[in-house]
Amino acid sequence: MRYRATVGYFVDGRLAEVFIDNSKAGSHSDTNARDGAVLCSLLLQYGAPVDVIRGALMRNANGSPSGPLALALDLIAKETGS
């Protein structure tokens, strides 16, 4: 399944919010992805470090992300060098 993620940043450049959806609007997978992104955004806005959030998300046995939010945060961390 394909997901789309967009992000917003605080003025100082820190990640502030994440939006995730997929092409199956209204499906359980779309709802779960959106809900996870909302919770992540709230955590970020209340000061939780991105690395703490990333570390709390589910991973496969090889350490790769098992869900769309973990993948999005990993890609953001790779892009920003954090």
KOLTORKOL-530157 format. One line per field, with one value per residue: residue in one letter; x, y, z of N, C-alpha, C, O, CB in turn. Coordinates in steps of 0.02 Angstrom, whole numbers, always signed. Glycine has a CB too. Example, Ala and Ser with C-alpha at 12.3 -4.5 7.8 and 13.67 -1.06 7.14 Angstrom:
residues 2
rest = c(a|s)
n_px = c(+660|+642)
n_py = c(-284|-112)
n_pz = c(+390|+354)
ca_px = c(+615|+684)
ca_py = c(-225|-53)
ca_pz = c(+390|+357)
c_px = c(+660|+645)
c_py = c(-165|+2)
c_pz = c(+390|+394)
o_px = c(+712|+670)
o_py = c(-166|+57)
o_pz = c(+423|+402)
cb_px = c(+565|+704)
cb_py = c(-224|-30)
cb_pz = c(+452|+286)
***
This chain:
residues 82
rest = c(m|r|y|r|a|t|v|g|y|f|v|d|g|r|l|a|e|v|f|i|d|n|s|k|a|g|s|h|s|d|t|n|a|r|d|g|a|v|l|c|s|l|l|l|q|y|g|a|p|v|d|v|i|r|g|a|l|m|r|n|a|n|g|s|p|s|g|p|l|a|l|a|l|d|l|i|a|k|e|t|g|s)
n_px = c(+42|+25|+78|+59|+154|+163|+240|+258|+347|+419|+458|+592|+645|+628|+541|+366|+239|+154|+77|-13|-78|-172|-219|-339|-458|-547|-529|-472|-332|-298|-360|-290|-159|-177|-222|-108|-17|-76|-65|+75|+106|+48|+129|+253|+224|+208|+334|+404|+548|+595|+674|+643|+509|+523|+596|+501|+411|+347|+454|+530|+612|+739|+761|+707|+575|+406|+286|+193|+213|+332|+419|+408|+460|+589|+638|+633|+725|+840|+850|+869|+979|+972)
n_py = c(-59|+111|+260|+433|+563|+719|+862|+984|+1124|+1201|+1376|+1381|+1275|+1145|+989|+994|+945|+805|+732|+599|+495|+380|+303|+242|+306|+321|+190|+62|+59|+186|+268|+227|+269|+407|+439|+401|+496|+614|+597|+591|+722|+796|+752|+803|+941|+959|+945|+822|+732|+694|+579|+501|+471|+400|+290|+226|+170|+31|-95|-200|-361|-338|-208|-113|+4|-39|+19|+155|+281|+267|+244|+366|+455|+404|+431|+570|+597|+546|+632|+756|+734|+702)
n_pz = c(+0|-37|+42|+83|+146|+227|+299|+432|+498|+645|+670|+704|+635|+683|+676|+673|+642|+570|+430|+367|+241|+138|-20|+1|+60|+211|+246|+363|+369|+321|+417|+533|+498|+487|+618|+692|+643|+690|+829|+839|+797|+901|+1008|+965|+969|+1102|+1148|+1141|+1093|+925|+903|+1015|+991|+870|+917|+993|+907|+809|+744|+619|+627|+576|+607|+524|+484|+528|+502|+424|+488|+562|+455|+385|+482|+494|+364|+365|+466|+407|+297|+359|+433|+567)
ca_px = c(+0|+63|+58|+88|+167|+185|+261|+263|+403|+418|+498|+663|+665|+611|+481|+309|+179|+158|+13|-5|-139|-162|-271|-400|-490|-599|-510|-439|-262|-295|-377|-234|-103|-195|-222|-38|+13|-104|-32|+145|+106|+36|+190|+303|+205|+216|+405|+436|+599|+580|+708|+605|+450|+547|+616|+442|+369|+360|+508|+538|+669|+802|+765|+672|+509|+352|+227|+205|+239|+403|+455|+410|+507|+657|+658|+644|+788|+894|+855|+893|+1041|+964)
ca_py = c(+0|+174|+314|+499|+601|+788|+884|+1056|+1138|+1262|+1429|+1366|+1219|+1080|+956|+1013|+905|+755|+712|+538|+465|+335|+310|+207|+350|+289|+121|+56|+78|+259|+296|+215|+312|+476|+443|+400|+561|+664|+586|+612|+795|+820|+739|+852|+1008|+961|+942|+757|+729|+649|+515|+462|+445|+349|+231|+193|+141|-39|-110|-269|-393|-309|-137|-69|+23|-83|+58|+216|+337|+254|+254|+438|+487|+383|+467|+640|+598|+537|+693|+813|+716|+695)
ca_pz = c(+0|-40|+87|+69|+208|+222|+365|+445|+543|+685|+642|+715|+594|+712|+652|+714|+628|+517|+402|+327|+215|+81|-72|+21|+109|+251|+264|+428|+362|+314|+482|+578|+479|+505|+691|+714|+627|+736|+894|+831|+794|+969|+1046|+944|+991|+1175|+1163|+1137|+1041|+869|+913|+1064|+956|+823|+955|+1022|+854|+792|+697|+598|+660|+551|+627|+477|+510|+506|+487|+384|+527|+575|+392|+372|+529|+474|+304|+385|+503|+358|+256|+398|+466|+639)
c_px = c(+45|+33|+90|+95|+189|+200|+259|+316|+389|+463|+573|+688|+650|+545|+423|+248|+190|+87|+26|-74|-122|-221|-337|-434|-546|-583|-477|-366|-253|-309|-320|-174|-117|-194|-151|-3|-12|-70|+41|+150|+94|+97|+244|+287|+208|+288|+439|+487|+579|+612|+673|+543|+470|+564|+557|+399|+392|+412|+506|+601|+736|+809|+731|+603|+454|+288|+244|+233|+313|+444|+462|+460|+579|+681|+673|+711|+848|+905|+885|+957|+1034|+962)
c_py = c(+62|+225|+378|+535|+671|+811|+960|+1066|+1200|+1313|+1414|+1305|+1150|+1054|+971|+970|+860|+739|+651|+515|+415|+342|+276|+246|+313|+218|+121|+77|+153|+292|+286|+260|+384|+486|+445|+467|+616|+658|+608|+688|+824|+810|+790|+922|+1015|+947|+875|+757|+678|+581|+471|+431|+389|+284|+193|+157|+70|-45|-184|-296|-363|-235|-89|-53|-24|-46|+122|+274|+327|+265|+329|+472|+467|+422|+541|+645|+590|+600|+751|+797|+710|+623)
c_pz = c(+0|+7|+64|+135|+190|+294|+370|+498|+585|+651|+649|+676|+621|+682|+699|+703|+569|+495|+358|+304|+160|+33|-54|+77|+146|+272|+333|+423|+356|+382|+532|+562|+499|+581|+718|+701|+673|+804|+892|+832|+864|+1013|+1029|+971|+1067|+1196|+1161|+1080|+987|+880|+964|+1032|+908|+859|+984|+970|+836|+737|+679|+632|+638|+568|+580|+504|+485|+490|+451|+425|+542|+513|+377|+418|+514|+413|+320|+421|+456|+316|+294|+435|+542|+661)
o_px = c(+96|-28|+141|+49|+228|+174|+259|+330|+353|+503|+612|+745|+659|+500|+430|+209|+230|+41|+72|-122|-64|-267|-386|-439|-586|-620|-457|-341|-206|-275|-303|-142|-73|-168|-135|+35|+26|-49|+66|+194|+128|+116|+277|+332|+211|+302|+497|+472|+551|+580|+673|+527|+439|+548|+564|+356|+450|+414|+484|+639|+783|+856|+725|+575|+456|+240|+302|+272|+352|+499|+516|+500|+624|+739|+720|+750|+899|+962|+922|+988|+1084|+955)
o_py = c(+64|+233|+378|+537|+682|+782|+996|+1021|+1245|+1295|+1433|+1286|+1100|+1093|+963|+958|+874|+732|+652|+516|+410|+381|+282|+223|+279|+189|+173|+110|+181|+339|+333|+286|+418|+536|+484|+490|+660|+708|+639|+716|+873|+854|+817|+957|+1071|+937|+870|+779|+625|+530|+410|+373|+336|+230|+133|+117|+52|-5|-225|-258|-363|-202|-30|-91|-46|-76|+142|+313|+374|+293|+352|+514|+507|+443|+570|+691|+623|+620|+791|+842|+713|+610)
o_pz = c(+33|+12|+30|+176|+144|+342|+320|+538|+564|+608|+605|+684|+586|+666|+760|+750|+524|+536|+317|+342|+139|+45|-91|+134|+115|+311|+359|+468|+383|+402|+569|+608|+526|+605|+763|+742|+693|+834|+939|+865|+883|+1051|+1074|+994|+1092|+1255|+1179|+1025|+1001|+866|+958|+1043|+907|+835|+999|+989|+847|+689|+718|+662|+677|+547|+596|+543|+427|+467|+448|+399|+536|+516|+359|+395|+522|+411|+293|+409|+464|+303|+266|+465|+577|+721)
cb_px = c(-48|+64|+78|+42|+221|+131|+331|+195|+467|+442|+482|+675|+736|+605|+491|+291|+119|+195|-21|+31|-188|-154|-245|-385|-518|-662|-463|-444|-231|-345|-441|-213|-91|-265|-261|+0|-1|-181|-38|+175|+52|-25|+215|+308|+134|+169|+415|+384|+667|+604|+779|+585|+414|+608|+661|+400|+370|+295|+578|+543|+669|+806|+836|+667|+492|+338|+188|+142|+199|+412|+419|+341|+489|+658|+602|+586|+788|+877|+786|+840|+1093|+901)
cb_py = c(+0|+201|+298|+541|+565|+834|+859|+1085|+1148|+1247|+1496|+1356|+1223|+1085|+880|+1085|+950|+690|+770|+481|+519|+262|+281|+134|+413|+290|+90|-17|+43|+284|+263|+142|+307|+494|+385|+344|+578|+655|+513|+585|+821|+784|+668|+854|+1023|+911|+970|+701|+710|+679|+527|+506|+503|+373|+251|+245|+185|-73|-91|-275|-467|-318|-118|-103|+95|-135|+73|+237|+343|+181|+218|+469|+469|+308|+463|+666|+542|+478|+713|+834|+765|+730)
cb_pz = c(+61|-113|+160|+18|+252|+187|+382|+469|+503|+759|+675|+789|+581|+789|+644|+700|+616|+542|+361|+367|+189|+104|-137|+45|+75|+214|+211|+453|+301|+261|+510|+575|+403|+478|+721|+679|+554|+744|+915|+766|+746|+1000|+1033|+868|+967|+1208|+1228|+1126|+1072|+802|+935|+1125|+916|+785|+1010|+1058|+792|+771|+726|+520|+645|+476|+634|+406|+490|+559|+550|+351|+593|+601|+334|+381|+601|+460|+250|+430|+557|+311|+231|+448|+450|+662)
***
